Amino acid sequence: MELPCPACRYDLRGLEDGACPECGSPFHTADLKPEVPGLAIERQSATMDSFAQRATLPFRIMVAPRRAFQHECRPTRILTTTPWSVLIWTIVWFALLVLVSIGVRYGLDRAAGMRWAVGSYWNPHLAVRFGSLAFAPLHLILTWAECAFVALVGMAISFRWLTPRQVVRLTIWLLPFALGAAIFAILCEAMYDHVVTRLIIGQLAEHLSGWAGRQVMRWSRDLSVRSFDIALGLLAGIAVGTLVKRRRWLIPPLAATALTFAFPILFGIQRQTWITVYDPIIEAIYGPPQFPSRLPLAIGPTFTVGITAPSLAGTWHLEYTTGDVSHTQQITIDANGSIAAVEQRKANSEQSIRFVADGQFHELKTPATAAGDVSRYRVLGSCERFDEHVTINLRFEYVIERTKDNVLHGMPVDSEEKLTGILADDNVTITGTSHYRLEAPGINFDPDHLDRDFVMRRTATATQPTTTATTRSTERYNQP
């Protein structure tokens, strides 16, 4: 048997009273208790079990709130002890779930063919109430305030009043439900971005009017951004109802409803924090944002508008074979050889948008347009052919207008695509390379250009020539 030192557990067998040769602490041999072989291993195992229990306690509370608040978190323990271990481990797991949220968004976008820079996913504006590293400290503070609000709702409904210290302790015990709300928010955001908007809305768009489509998109988005608060209100409400016991069935729905309607307040706090705290810090480190006074595409088209190629008249189906192949285009060229219309369609979807290419601005109506927004577009183009060499230029000019505080704000977005290819001997197929560019003031698109291979096939014969008005408008645009 060993005679362990009380301080460092050094084996003191054969030594007389004095100081431990390892740590120097005094000892008396008569006071030392021999250690049974294997006891240290059992003690270490018990310590590891205790560590695992403390680390997973927030999740055990989250999964079974009623069971937890009836057994492990009994009222006498909740109201008389401050759970620092629960608080610390909840913060740790919350930070890890933020990283999971960023990884899920990045992974799903990459799988869908959207190539964004990794740094753009750290932007706080991508996470409304959860999922941003920059806003994680503020989200935890707001979550604690929401838990305190749920506790007050339970007290008001049950007429059971607690002291301020007991309320603070109760809110800490309620914080683990933020983990369940975070997991629910990750799932809802993934479902909205990669299922609702791409499948359901895409299928319903053809059967819904513009107003109905906007309402479906708005309600779906509202539920997605409020998912964290809804789940937190329900879970924390169940726990508080289990604690107070009186009229507990009424607390969860009222708490979730109240937090849902409080979303504008919470989002307003985040916005003010971004303006007053984060922006000054970022500008102090990196300086104010530097944007060119005038973007290259904003100056005007990089090609000569209105060049025609009558031999290319007809309807051409454009497919990309490399790079981003998430959509296809159908280009209609009239008998004069001018581009008359462009229709864009998502891959594996019946939803399509048709653009009139007459050089004039038209209103763009899509189900995804937010309420109150007005989008206008203009399409300019040219067609050139030299023997078998073909060049088609397309320029889309968008203007997104929004009225805010009785002031009309407009944001221009310009894109150009140059299709360069070889016309086959059958005059039906064109193969080549596409160069696409996208610009908007104040926005750094990543990527802002794409180089892809394409195949164009003529699917219909020539259409009617463009009208005289369209020809005049094109000529008028090219005048200096």
C-alpha positions in Angstrom: 0.0 0.0 0.0 1.1 3.6 -0.7 1.3 6.5 1.7 0.4 9.4 -0.5 1.4 13.0 0.3 -1.8 15.0 1.1 -0.7 17.8 -1.2 1.0 16.1 -4.2 0.3 12.4 -3.6 4.0 11.6 -3.7 4.6 8.1 -2.1 6.1 8.7 1.4 6.7 5.0 2.3 9.9 4.6 4.3 10.2 8.3 5.2 10.0 9.7 8.7 8.0 12.8 9.8 9.2 15.9 8.0 8.7 17.6 4.7 7.7 16.0 1.4 10.7 15.7 -0.9 8.5 16.5 -3.9 6.5 19.5 -2.8 8.0 20.4 0.6 4.7 20.3 2.5 5.1 19.0 6.1 3.6 15.6 7.1 3.3 13.1 10.0 3.5 9.5 9.1 0.9 8.6 11.8 -1.7 10.9 10.1 -1.3 9.4 6.6 -3.9 7.0 5.4 -2.7 4.2 3.1 -4.3 4.2 -0.3 -5.9 1.1 -1.6 -4.6 0.0 -5.1 -7.0 1.1 -7.8 -8.6 3.8 -5.7 -6.9 6.6 -7.7 -8.2 5.2 -10.9 -11.8 5.1 -9.5 -11.4 8.7 -8.2 -10.2 9.8 -11.6 -13.1 8.0 -13.3 -15.5 9.6 -10.9 -14.0 13.0 -11.7 -14.3 12.4 -15.4 -18.0 11.4 -15.0 -18.6 14.5 -13.0 -17.0 16.6 -15.7 -19.1 15.0 -18.4 -22.2 15.5 -16.4 -21.5 19.2 -15.9 -20.6 19.7 -19.5 -23.8 18.0 -20.8 -26.2 19.4 -18.2 -27.3 22.3 -20.4 -28.3 19.8 -23.1 -30.1 17.5 -20.7 -32.0 20.5 -19.4 -32.8 21.5 -23.0 -34.0 18.1 -24.2 -36.4 17.5 -21.3 -37.4 20.7 -19.6 -40.2 19.3 -17.5 -38.1 16.3 -16.3 -35.1 18.6 -15.6 -37.1 21.1 -13.6 -38.8 18.4 -11.6 -35.7 16.4 -10.7 -32.2 17.7 -11.5 -33.3 21.4 -11.2 -35.8 21.2 -8.3 -37.3 24.5 -7.2 -35.3 24.5 -4.0 -32.1 24.2 -5.9 -33.0 26.6 -8.6 -34.0 29.4 -6.3 -31.2 29.0 -3.7 -28.1 28.3 -5.8 -26.4 30.2 -8.6 -25.5 27.7 -11.4 -22.1 29.1 -12.6 -21.3 25.8 -14.2 -24.5 25.9 -16.2 -23.8 29.4 -17.3 -20.2 28.7 -18.4 -21.0 25.6 -20.3 -24.0 27.2 -22.0 -21.8 30.0 -23.3 -19.2 27.4 -24.6 -21.9 25.4 -26.4 -23.6 28.6 -27.7 -20.3 29.7 -29.3 -19.7 26.2 -30.9 -23.3 26.3 -32.3 -22.5 29.7 -33.9 -19.6 28.0 -35.7 -21.9 25.2 -36.7 -24.4 27.6 -38.1 -21.7 29.3 -40.2 -20.4 26.0 -41.5 -23.9 24.8 -42.4 -24.6 28.0 -44.4 -21.3 27.8 -46.2 -21.6 24.1 -46.9 -25.1 24.3 -48.3 -24.2 27.3 -50.5 -21.2 25.6 -51.9 -23.3 22.4 -52.6 -25.8 24.6 -54.5 -23.1 26.1 -56.6 -22.9 29.6 -55.0 -19.3 30.6 -54.6 -18.9 33.2 -51.8 -15.8 34.1 -49.9 -15.6 32.5 -46.4 -15.2 35.9 -44.8 -18.6 37.1 -46.0 -20.2 34.5 -43.6 -18.8 36.3 -40.6 -20.9 39.3 -41.5 -23.4 40.0 -38.7 -26.1 40.9 -41.2 -26.3 37.3 -42.4 -27.6 36.2 -39.0 -30.7 38.1 -37.8 -30.9 36.7 -34.2 -28.3 33.9 -34.2 -25.3 32.7 -36.2 -22.9 35.6 -36.1 -19.6 35.6 -34.2 -19.5 39.4 -34.1 -23.0 39.6 -32.5 -22.6 36.5 -30.3 -22.0 38.5 -27.0 -25.0 40.7 -27.7 -27.1 37.7 -28.6 -26.3 36.1 -25.3 -27.2 39.3 -23.4 -30.5 39.6 -25.3 -31.2 35.9 -24.7 -30.7 36.4 -20.9 -33.2 39.4 -21.1 -35.7 37.1 -23.0 -35.4 34.5 -20.3 -36.0 37.1 -17.6 -39.1 38.2 -19.6 -40.4 34.6 -19.7 -39.9 34.3 -15.9 -41.9 37.5 -15.4 -44.6 36.2 -17.7 -44.8 33.0 -15.6 -44.9 35.0 -12.4 -47.7 37.2 -13.6 -49.8 34.3 -14.9 -49.4 32.2 -11.8 -49.4 35.0 -9.2 -46.3 33.6 -7.7 -43.7 36.3 -7.1 -40.0 35.8 -6.6 -37.3 38.0 -5.2 -34.9 39.8 -7.7 -32.1 37.4 -6.7 -34.3 34.4 -7.3 -35.3 35.8 -10.7 -31.6 36.2 -11.7 -30.9 32.6 -10.7 -33.9 31.4 -12.6 -32.9 33.2 -15.8 -29.5 31.5 -15.7 -31.2 28.1 -15.3 -33.3 29.0 -18.4 -30.3 29.9 -20.6 -29.7 26.3 -21.8 -32.9 26.5 -23.8 -31.0 29.0 -26.0 -29.1 25.9 -27.3 -32.3 24.3 -28.4 -33.5 27.5 -30.0 -30.2 27.8 -31.8 -30.4 24.3 -33.3 -34.0 25.0 -34.4 -32.9 28.3 -36.0 -30.1 26.5 -37.9 -32.6 24.0 -39.3 -35.2 26.7 -40.2 -32.7 28.9 -42.0 -31.4 25.9 -44.0 -34.9 24.9 -44.9 -35.9 28.4 -45.9 -32.8 29.2 -48.0 -32.4 25.8 -49.7 -35.9 24.2 -49.8 -38.7 26.9 -49.5 -37.2 29.5 -51.8 -35.8 27.0 -54.4 -38.5 24.4 -54.5 -41.8 25.4 -53.0 -41.8 29.0 -54.0 -40.4 28.2 -57.4 -43.3 25.8 -58.0 -46.0 28.1 -56.6 -44.7 31.2 -58.4 -46.5 30.4 -61.6 -49.8 29.9 -59.8 -49.7 32.9 -57.5 -50.2 36.6 -58.3 -47.5 39.1 -57.5 -49.1 40.1 -54.2 -49.8 36.5 -53.1 -46.2 35.5 -54.0 -44.8 38.4 -52.0 -47.0 37.5 -49.0 -45.8 33.8 -49.1 -42.2 34.9 -49.3 -42.7 37.5 -46.5 -44.4 35.1 -44.1 -41.8 32.3 -44.7 -39.0 34.7 -44.1 -40.6 36.1 -41.0 -41.0 32.7 -39.5 -37.4 31.9 -40.4 -35.9 35.0 -38.7 -38.1 34.6 -35.7 -37.5 30.9 -35.2 -34.9 31.4 -32.5 -37.3 33.6 -30.4 -40.3 31.3 -30.9 -38.4 28.2 -29.8 -36.8 30.0 -26.8 -40.2 31.2 -25.7 -41.8 27.7 -25.9 -39.0 25.8 -24.2 -38.4 28.4 -21.4 -42.1 28.7 -20.9 -42.5 25.0 -20.4 -39.7 25.1 -17.8 -41.2 28.1 -15.9 -44.6 26.5 -16.0 -43.2 23.3 -14.5 -41.7 25.5 -11.7 -44.7 27.6 -10.8 -47.2 24.8 -11.5 -50.3 27.2 -11.6 -51.8 27.7 -15.1 -48.6 26.4 -16.6 -50.3 25.4 -19.9 -50.8 29.1 -20.6 -47.2 30.3 -20.1 -45.4 28.7 -23.2 -47.7 30.1 -25.9 -48.0 33.5 -24.4 -44.2 33.7 -23.9 -43.5 32.6 -27.5 -46.1 35.1 -28.9 -44.7 38.0 -26.9 -41.1 37.3 -28.0 -42.2 37.0 -31.6 -43.8 40.4 -31.5 -40.8 41.8 -29.7 -38.5 40.9 -32.6 -38.4 44.4 -34.1 -37.2 45.7 -30.7 -34.5 43.1 -30.5 -33.4 43.7 -34.1 -33.4 47.4 -33.5 -31.0 46.9 -30.6 -28.7 44.9 -32.9 -28.8 47.6 -35.6 -28.0 50.4 -33.1 -25.1 48.3 -31.7 -23.8 47.8 -35.2 -23.9 51.5 -35.9 -22.6 52.8 -32.6 -20.1 50.0 -31.6 -19.0 47.8 -34.4 -18.7 50.3 -37.2 -16.4 52.7 -35.2 -14.2 49.8 -34.1 -13.9 48.5 -37.7 -13.2 52.0 -39.1 -10.6 52.6 -36.4 -8.8 49.4 -37.4 -9.3 49.3 -41.2 -10.3 52.9 -41.9 -13.5 54.0 -43.6 -14.7 51.9 -46.5 -13.1 52.9 -49.8 -15.3 52.5 -52.9 -14.5 53.8 -56.3 -16.3 57.1 -57.1 -17.6 55.5 -60.3 -17.5 51.8 -61.2 -16.4 50.7 -64.7 -19.8 49.3 -65.6 -21.6 52.3 -64.3 -19.9 54.5 -66.8 -21.7 52.7 -69.6 -21.6 49.6 -71.8 -18.2 48.2 -72.7 -19.5 47.2 -76.2 -21.2 49.0 -79.0 -25.0 48.7 -78.5 -27.2 47.8 -81.5 -24.8 45.9 -83.7 -26.8 43.2 -85.5 -26.3 39.9 -87.2 -29.4 38.8 -89.2 -27.9 35.3 -89.9 -28.3 34.6 -86.1 -32.0 35.3 -86.1 -34.1 32.8 -84.1 -34.4 31.5 -80.6 -31.2 30.2 -78.9 -31.1 27.9 -75.8 -28.0 28.7 -73.8 -26.6 26.2 -71.3 -23.4 26.5 -69.2 -21.2 23.4 -69.1 -18.6 24.6 -66.5 -18.7 26.8 -63.4 -22.1 27.9 -62.1 -24.7 25.9 -64.1 -27.6 26.7 -61.8 -29.6 28.4 -64.5 -30.1 28.5 -68.3 -31.0 31.3 -70.7 -33.1 31.6 -73.9 -32.0 34.4 -76.2 -34.5 35.6 -78.9 -32.9 37.4 -81.9 -35.4 39.0 -84.4 -35.1 39.0 -88.2 -33.0 42.1 -88.1 -30.4 40.3 -86.0 -31.1 42.4 -82.9 -31.7 40.8 -79.4 -35.4 41.1 -78.7 -35.8 39.2 -75.4 -33.9 37.1 -72.8 -35.6 34.5 -70.6 -33.7 33.2 -67.6 -34.7 29.9 -65.9 -33.4 28.1 -62.9 -32.1 24.5 -63.5 -34.7 21.8 -62.7 -37.4 24.5 -62.2 -40.4 25.7 -64.0 -39.9 29.3 -62.8 -38.6 31.7 -65.4 -38.2 35.5 -65.8 -38.6 37.1 -69.2 -36.7 40.3 -70.0 -37.6 42.6 -72.9 -34.5 43.8 -74.7 -35.7 47.0 -76.3 -33.4 49.4 -74.6 -36.2 50.8 -72.4 -36.7 50.5 -68.7 -39.4 48.0 -67.6 -40.8 47.1 -64.2 -39.6 43.7 -62.9 -42.2 41.8 -60.9 -41.1 38.6 -59.1 -42.5 36.8 -56.0 -39.2 37.5 -54.2 -39.5 41.3 -54.4 -40.0 42.6 -50.9 -43.1 44.6 -50.1 -42.7 48.2 -51.0 -39.7 47.6 -53.3 -39.8 48.5 -57.0 -37.3 46.9 -59.4 -36.8 48.3 -62.9 -34.5 46.9 -65.5 -33.1 47.6 -69.0 -31.5 45.2 -71.4 -29.0 46.3 -74.0 -27.3 43.9 -76.5 -25.4 43.4 -79.7 -24.7 40.5 -82.0 -21.7 40.1 -84.2 -20.6 37.4 -86.7 -17.4 37.1 -88.7 -17.5 33.9 -90.7 -17.9 31.2 -88.0 -16.9 33.5 -85.1 -19.8 34.8 -83.1 -19.9 37.4 -80.3 -23.1 38.2 -78.3 -23.1 40.9 -75.6 -25.8 41.3 -73.0 -26.0 44.1 -70.5 -28.6 44.2 -67.6 -29.1 47.4 -65.8 -31.3 47.1 -62.6 -32.6 49.9 -60.4 -34.0 48.8 -57.0 -36.0 51.5 -55.4 -37.3 51.6 -51.8 -39.2 54.4 -50.0 -38.0 54.8 -46.4 -39.0 57.6 -44.1 -40.7 59.3 -47.1 -37.4 59.3 -49.0 -36.9 57.4 -52.2 -33.7 55.4 -52.2 -32.4 53.8 -55.4 -29.5 51.3 -55.9 -28.2 50.5 -59.4 -26.9 47.0 -60.2 -25.1 46.5 -63.5 -24.0 43.3 -65.1 -22.5 42.4 -68.5 -22.0 39.0 -70.2 -19.9 38.5 -73.3 -20.5 35.2 -75.2 -17.7 34.4 -77.6 -17.9 31.1 -79.6 -17.7 29.3 -82.9 -20.8 28.5 -85.1 -21.0 25.0 -86.3 -21.4 24.2 -90.0 -25.1 23.3 -89.4 -25.7 26.9 -88.2 -27.5 25.4 -85.2 -24.9 25.1 -82.5 -22.5 27.6 -81.0 -19.8 26.5 -78.5 -17.5 28.9 -76.7 -16.7 30.8 -73.5 -18.8 33.3 -71.4 -17.3 36.1 -69.4 -19.7 37.6 -66.8 -19.2 40.7 -64.6 -21.4 42.1 -61.8 -21.1 45.5 -60.0 -23.0 47.7 -57.6 -21.9 50.7 -55.6 -21.0 49.9 -52.0 -21.2 46.1 -52.5 -18.1 43.9 -53.0 -19.4 40.9 -54.8 -17.3 37.8 -54.4 -16.9 36.6 -57.0 -17.7 39.6 -59.2 -17.0 37.8 -62.4 -17.4 34.3 -63.8 -15.7 32.6 -66.8 -17.7 29.6 -68.0 -18.0 27.4 -71.1 -21.3 27.3 -72.9 -23.3 25.6 -75.6 -26.1 27.5 -77.6 -28.6 25.6 -79.8 -31.0 27.3 -82.1 -34.5 25.9 -81.2 -36.7 28.2 -83.4 -36.6 30.2 -86.6 -36.4 34.0 -86.8 -39.0 36.3 -85.2 -40.5 39.5 -86.4 -38.3 42.6 -86.7 -38.1 45.1 -83.9 -40.5 48.1 -84.0 -39.5 51.5 -85.3 -39.7 52.9 -81.8 -37.2 50.4 -80.5 -34.8 51.1 -83.3 -35.0 54.9 -82.6 -34.5 54.4 -78.9 -31.3 52.3 -79.6 -30.0 54.9 -82.0 -30.8 57.6 -79.5 -28.9 55.8 -76.8 -25.7 55.5 -78.9 -25.7 59.2 -79.7 -22.9 61.1 -77.9 
